[in-house]
Amino acid sequence: MAAAKKKKYKLKDPTTQFAEVTSEGSFSLAGKQEKELPKNPSQELLKRIEVGFIEEVE
């Protein structure tokens, strides 16, 4: 059985950037970079996704 493909996220505007450091590690996005979310995303990161600053890669 194949593993489920994990969702990747990117910045809506590639001229911006996002970075944060939490007690569980760090997460950053810049330019056209695409990444999977950390295991336990912060509330700030989830808020950025909710408002559309960061979006799921289709």
Secondary structure, DSSP 4 states (H G I P E B T S, - for coil): -PPPPPP-EEESSTT-EEEEEETTEEEEEETT--BPPPSS--HHHHHHHHHTSEEE--
